[in-house]
Amino acid sequence: MYLDKANQNEKEAYQLVNAKIGYEGQSFDLYLYAENLFDTNYDTEKAYGYYGFYSDPREVGVQLVYRF
């Protein structure tokens, strides 16, 4: 991916792995999830010459959904 019209500032390709596993019941769901599982760093500094984009770190959590 190029970050400018002149195709001089190039951004290398990257892959993110997300995962989610859980139980879905009649009135509630319970999940264990992970985003950016391998903690991939895809920071871009000085994009367009002005500002940067920073990658989100690995996030692991539990999600509970209740329906009533």
C-alpha positions in Angstrom: 0.0 0.0 0.0 1.3 3.5 -0.8 0.6 6.4 1.5 1.0 9.2 -1.1 0.0 10.1 -4.6 3.6 9.8 -5.9 3.9 6.2 -4.6 7.1 7.0 -2.7 6.0 6.1 0.9 5.2 2.4 1.0 3.5 0.5 3.8 4.4 -3.2 4.0 1.6 -5.8 4.1 0.5 -7.3 7.4 -2.0 -9.9 8.7 -4.0 -9.8 11.8 -5.5 -12.9 13.5 -8.6 -12.6 15.6 -10.3 -15.5 17.4 -13.6 -16.1 19.2 -15.0 -19.2 20.9 -18.0 -19.5 23.1 -21.3 -20.9 24.2 -24.7 -19.6 22.9 -27.7 -20.4 25.1 -31.4 -19.5 25.0 -31.0 -16.2 27.0 -27.3 -15.6 27.2 -24.0 -16.0 25.3 -20.5 -16.4 26.8 -17.4 -15.9 24.6 -13.7 -15.9 25.0 -12.1 -13.7 22.4 -8.7 -12.4 21.2 -7.9 -9.5 18.8 -4.5 -9.2 17.2 -3.6 -12.6 18.7 0.0 -12.6 17.7 0.5 -8.9 18.8 1.4 -7.7 15.3 3.0 -4.3 15.1 1.7 -2.3 12.1 2.6 1.3 13.1 2.9 3.9 10.4 4.9 7.0 11.4 4.5 10.3 9.5 1.9 9.1 7.1 1.1 11.8 4.6 3.9 13.8 6.2 1.8 14.9 9.1 0.6 12.1 11.5 1.0 8.5 12.3 -1.2 5.4 12.7 -0.5 3.2 15.7 -1.4 -0.5 15.9 -3.7 -1.8 18.7 -1.9 -4.2 21.0 -3.2 -7.7 21.7 -6.5 -7.8 23.4 -7.9 -10.9 25.2 -11.2 -10.9 27.0 -14.5 -12.4 28.0 -17.8 -11.2 26.6 -21.2 -11.9 28.1 -24.4 -11.2 26.2 -27.8 -11.4 28.0 -31.1 -11.3 26.1 -34.4 -10.5 27.9 
